[in-house]
Amino acid sequence: MSVTIENPRNIRELAFFLAEVNKRPAYHVGYCGEKTDEIIDALLHDFSDVKWSQSFKVAYDSDRIIGALGFDVDLTDQSAEVWGPFVLEEDLELAGTLWDVLYETVVDQVKHFHFFYPEQNETIKRFIAKQGGAVKGGHVVLSAQKGEHSTVVSDDIEMYEASYWTSFQALHNESFPQTYYDAETICNRLNEYNQLLLLTTADEQIKGYVYVEADPLHQSGSIEYIAVSSAFQKQGIGTRLLQEALVRLFAFEEINEIRLCVSTSNAVAIRLYKAAGFYPKQELIHSVITTEGR
């Protein structure tokens, strides 16, 4: 066998390999996805501050992929979410080779590498230990299914309008001071698929909001942000907003399930999502390899 480590030759070939391997609990990696087209879309539009083709290294045996590793890089905080190493038969030597080659491309840009994986993935656990990484905590994947919730739109929950800009910006900045979408970005993304839903007062102050994105093409939807003003907490507003978010997302015929991931230490958020109709589906371990100071 003659193995070469290269940049991906073909995006569909890579996505198919990732999807097939990621369906198996013993090799599963959180956030990667299990559908070829969904992974392609993520790589092209939502993956890494570095071009996707430069964010992966792939092991080829002639024309066959036998391993892959990707870094979803955030240059701002010098971190990366790790996709992989995807290697079969607990091939730690190949995993290490993929890591060494890809790490060299970001050595001056990334210092913290985050892994999310289930308990069954012994290969990643052994790999992280070998690289001097450490477990930082856990996450729970929660799921809501179509048909288990109300399909009636609430009259008092409304779509965002420009008159709410000041109130929305203030609440978003307060709730998420450092985040991937600022208030202006969210408003610029709004369309028939991306919706910002509000509960408000008579004088146009926002009690709470939820921002959702639907992707009917890939049969998926996400709840990106939810926040309730401190003056209106403990009134069930968060639960109502989440329930409305599910109504809007499940209104798309193609979407049958919504998943989200929450730190297991965030008991308040987990209770909120359960109250809105989500149930635990999978637990993921969160580990970090830090190279800063090495």
C-alpha positions as CSV (number, residue, x, y, z in Angstrom):
1,M,0.0,0.0,0.0
2,S,1.3,3.4,-1.0
3,V,-0.3,6.2,1.0
4,T,0.0,9.9,0.1
5,I,-1.2,12.8,2.2
6,E,-2.7,15.6,0.1
7,N,-5.2,18.4,-0.1
8,P,-8.6,17.1,-1.1
9,R,-8.8,16.2,-4.8
10,N,-12.6,16.4,-5.0
11,I,-15.1,17.9,-2.6
12,R,-17.9,15.4,-3.3
13,E,-15.6,12.4,-2.8
14,L,-14.3,13.9,0.5
15,A,-17.9,14.7,1.7
16,F,-19.1,11.2,0.9
17,F,-16.2,9.7,2.8
18,L,-16.8,11.9,5.8
19,A,-20.6,11.2,5.8
20,E,-20.2,7.4,5.6
21,V,-17.6,7.2,8.3
22,N,-19.4,9.7,10.6
23,K,-22.6,7.5,10.6
24,R,-20.7,5.0,12.6
25,P,-20.7,5.7,16.4
26,A,-17.1,4.3,16.8
27,Y,-15.8,7.0,14.4
28,H,-18.4,9.8,14.9
29,V,-17.4,13.4,15.3
30,G,-19.8,16.1,16.5
31,Y,-20.9,18.8,14.1
32,C,-19.6,17.1,10.9
33,G,-22.9,15.8,9.6
34,E,-23.9,12.5,8.1
35,K,-25.3,13.6,4.6
36,T,-23.0,14.2,1.6
37,D,-24.8,17.2,0.2
38,E,-25.1,18.8,3.7
39,I,-21.4,18.5,4.3
40,I,-20.6,19.9,0.8
41,D,-22.8,22.9,1.6
42,A,-21.1,23.4,5.0
43,L,-17.6,23.2,3.5
44,L,-18.5,25.7,0.8
45,H,-20.4,28.2,2.9
46,D,-19.9,27.8,6.7
47,F,-16.5,26.1,7.2
48,S,-13.4,27.8,8.4
49,D,-11.8,31.2,7.9
50,V,-9.4,29.4,5.7
51,K,-10.4,28.1,2.3
52,W,-12.0,24.6,2.7
53,S,-9.5,22.9,0.4
54,Q,-6.7,24.2,2.5
55,S,-8.4,23.2,5.7
56,F,-8.3,19.5,5.1
57,K,-5.6,16.9,4.6
58,V,-6.6,13.6,3.0
59,A,-4.9,10.2,3.0
60,Y,-5.1,8.5,-0.4
61,D,-4.3,4.9,-1.2
62,S,-4.1,5.3,-5.0
63,D,-7.5,6.8,-5.8
64,R,-9.2,5.6,-2.5
65,I,-9.6,7.8,0.5
66,I,-8.5,6.0,3.7
67,G,-8.4,8.9,6.1
68,A,-9.1,12.6,6.5
69,L,-8.7,15.5,8.9
70,G,-10.1,19.0,8.9
71,F,-9.7,22.2,10.9
72,D,-12.7,24.6,11.1
73,V,-10.5,27.6,11.9
74,D,-11.5,30.8,13.7
75,L,-8.6,33.1,13.2
76,T,-10.0,35.7,15.6
77,D,-9.6,33.6,18.7
78,Q,-6.9,31.3,17.3
79,S,-9.0,28.2,17.6
80,A,-10.2,25.4,15.5
81,E,-13.0,22.8,15.7
82,V,-11.6,19.5,14.6
83,W,-13.3,17.3,12.1
84,G,-11.6,13.9,12.7
85,P,-9.2,12.4,12.5
86,F,-11.3,10.1,10.4
87,V,-9.3,6.9,10.2
88,L,-10.6,3.3,10.4
89,E,-9.4,0.4,12.5
90,E,-7.9,2.7,15.1
91,D,-5.0,3.6,12.9
92,L,-3.3,6.1,15.3
93,E,-0.2,6.3,13.1
94,L,-2.2,7.6,10.1
95,A,-4.1,9.9,12.4
96,G,-0.8,11.3,13.7
97,T,0.5,11.8,10.2
98,L,-2.6,13.7,9.1
99,W,-2.4,15.8,12.2
100,D,1.3,16.7,11.7
101,V,0.9,17.7,8.1
102,L,-2.3,19.8,8.6
103,Y,-1.0,21.4,11.8
104,E,2.0,22.7,10.0
105,T,-0.3,24.8,7.8
106,V,-1.8,26.6,10.8
107,V,1.0,26.5,13.4
108,D,1.2,30.3,13.6
109,Q,-2.6,30.9,13.5
110,V,-4.2,28.3,15.8
111,K,-3.4,27.5,19.4
112,H,-6.5,25.7,20.6
113,F,-8.1,22.7,18.9
114,H,-11.5,21.6,20.1
115,F,-12.9,18.0,19.7
116,F,-16.5,16.9,20.1
117,Y,-17.1,13.1,20.0
118,P,-19.2,10.4,21.7
119,E,-17.9,8.0,24.3
120,Q,-17.7,5.2,21.7
121,N,-15.0,6.9,19.7
122,E,-12.0,5.2,21.3
123,T,-9.7,6.2,18.4
124,I,-10.1,10.0,19.1
125,K,-9.8,9.5,22.8
126,R,-6.5,7.7,22.4
127,F,-5.3,10.2,19.8
128,I,-6.1,13.2,22.0
129,A,-4.3,11.6,25.0
130,K,-1.3,10.9,22.8
131,Q,-1.2,14.6,21.7
132,G,-1.4,15.8,25.3
133,G,-5.0,17.0,25.2
134,A,-7.5,17.1,28.0
135,V,-11.2,16.6,28.5
136,K,-12.9,20.0,29.2
137,G,-16.5,18.9,29.7
138,G,-19.5,17.6,27.8
139,H,-22.2,18.6,25.5
140,V,-25.7,17.1,25.0
141,V,-27.3,17.0,21.5
142,L,-31.1,17.8,21.8
143,S,-33.6,16.9,19.2
144,A,-37.2,18.0,18.3
145,Q,-39.3,16.1,15.8
146,K,-42.0,17.3,13.5
147,G,-45.5,16.2,14.5
148,E,-44.8,16.5,18.3
149,H,-45.5,20.2,18.6
150,S,-48.1,22.8,17.8
151,T,-48.5,24.0,14.3
152,V,-50.3,27.2,15.2
153,V,-48.5,30.5,14.8
154,S,-48.8,32.7,17.9
155,D,-50.5,36.1,17.3
156,D,-48.3,38.0,19.7
157,I,-45.0,36.8,18.4
158,E,-44.0,39.0,15.4
159,M,-41.4,39.2,12.8
160,Y,-38.6,41.7,13.1
161,E,-39.1,45.2,11.7
162,A,-36.7,48.1,11.4
163,S,-38.5,50.0,14.2
164,Y,-37.1,47.4,16.7
165,W,-33.5,47.9,15.6
166,T,-32.2,49.8,18.7
167,S,-33.9,47.5,21.2
168,F,-32.8,44.4,19.3
169,Q,-29.2,45.6,19.0
170,A,-29.0,46.4,22.7
171,L,-30.3,43.0,23.8
172,H,-28.2,41.0,21.4
173,N,-25.0,42.9,22.4
174,E,-25.8,42.4,26.0
175,S,-26.6,38.7,25.6
176,F,-23.9,37.8,23.2
177,P,-21.0,40.3,23.5
178,Q,-18.6,38.1,21.5
179,T,-20.3,36.0,18.9
180,Y,-20.2,34.9,15.3
181,Y,-23.2,37.1,14.1
182,D,-23.6,40.6,15.4
183,A,-27.0,42.3,15.3
184,E,-26.4,44.0,11.9
185,T,-25.3,40.7,10.3
186,I,-28.5,38.9,11.6
187,C,-30.7,41.7,10.2
188,N,-28.8,41.5,6.8
189,R,-29.4,37.8,6.6
190,L,-33.2,37.9,7.1
191,N,-35.3,36.4,4.3
192,E,-38.0,33.8,4.0
193,Y,-35.7,31.1,5.5
194,N,-33.9,33.2,8.1
195,Q,-36.3,34.7,10.6
196,L,-36.0,36.9,13.6
197,L,-39.0,36.5,15.9
198,L,-39.9,38.9,18.7
199,L,-42.0,39.2,21.8
200,T,-42.4,42.9,22.5
201,T,-44.0,45.5,24.8
202,A,-46.6,48.1,23.7
203,D,-43.8,50.8,23.5
204,E,-41.7,48.6,21.1
205,Q,-39.2,47.3,23.6
206,I,-38.2,43.7,23.1
207,K,-39.0,41.2,25.8
208,G,-37.1,38.4,24.0
209,Y,-36.1,37.2,20.6
210,V,-35.2,34.0,18.7
211,Y,-33.3,33.9,15.4
212,V,-33.7,30.8,13.3
213,E,-32.3,29.6,9.9
214,A,-34.1,27.1,7.7
215,D,-32.3,25.1,5.1
216,P,-35.0,23.1,3.2
217,L,-32.6,22.0,0.5
218,H,-30.6,19.9,3.1
219,Q,-33.7,19.1,5.3
220,S,-32.3,21.0,8.3
221,G,-32.9,24.0,10.4
222,S,-31.2,25.7,13.3
223,I,-31.9,27.9,16.3
224,E,-29.0,30.2,16.2
225,Y,-29.8,32.7,19.0
226,I,-32.4,33.1,21.8
227,A,-32.4,35.8,24.5
228,V,-34.8,37.2,27.0
229,S,-34.4,40.7,28.5
230,S,-33.5,40.6,32.2
231,A,-36.6,42.6,33.0
232,F,-38.9,39.8,31.6
233,Q,-37.2,36.6,32.7
234,K,-38.9,33.8,34.5
235,Q,-42.2,34.5,32.7
236,G,-42.0,31.6,30.2
237,I,-40.9,33.8,27.3
238,G,-38.0,31.7,26.3
239,T,-40.1,28.6,26.1
240,R,-42.8,30.4,24.0
241,L,-40.1,31.7,21.6
242,L,-38.6,28.3,21.2
243,Q,-42.0,26.7,20.6
244,E,-42.7,29.4,17.9
245,A,-39.3,28.8,16.4
246,L,-40.2,25.1,15.9
247,V,-43.5,26.0,14.3
248,R,-41.8,28.3,11.8
249,L,-39.0,25.8,11.0
250,F,-41.4,22.8,10.7
251,A,-43.6,24.8,8.4
252,F,-41.0,23.8,5.7
253,E,-42.2,20.5,4.4
254,E,-38.6,19.2,4.0
255,I,-37.6,19.7,7.6
256,N,-38.5,16.9,10.0
257,E,-36.0,17.3,12.8
258,I,-34.2,20.1,14.6
259,R,-31.0,19.5,16.5
260,L,-29.0,21.7,18.8
261,C,-26.1,21.2,21.2
262,V,-25.7,22.6,24.7
263,S,-23.0,22.3,27.3
264,T,-24.0,19.7,29.9
265,S,-23.1,22.3,32.6
266,N,-25.7,24.7,31.3
267,A,-28.6,23.2,33.2
268,V,-30.8,26.3,32.7
269,A,-30.6,26.1,28.9
270,I,-31.2,22.3,28.9
271,R,-34.4,22.8,31.1
272,L,-35.5,25.5,28.7
273,Y,-35.1,23.4,25.6
274,K,-36.8,20.4,27.2
275,A,-39.7,22.6,28.2
276,A,-40.1,23.6,24.6
277,G,-40.2,20.0,23.4
278,F,-36.6,19.0,22.8
279,Y,-35.3,15.7,24.2
280,P,-31.7,14.5,24.7
281,K,-30.4,12.4,21.8
282,Q,-26.7,12.1,22.2
283,E,-23.9,13.1,24.6
284,L,-20.5,14.4,23.3
285,I,-17.2,14.7,25.1
286,H,-15.4,18.1,24.7
287,S,-11.7,17.9,24.7
288,V,-9.0,20.4,23.8
289,I,-5.4,20.2,22.5
290,T,-3.6,23.4,23.3
291,T,-0.3,24.2,21.6
292,E,0.2,27.6,23.0
293,G,3.5,27.8,24.8
294,R,4.9,24.6,23.3
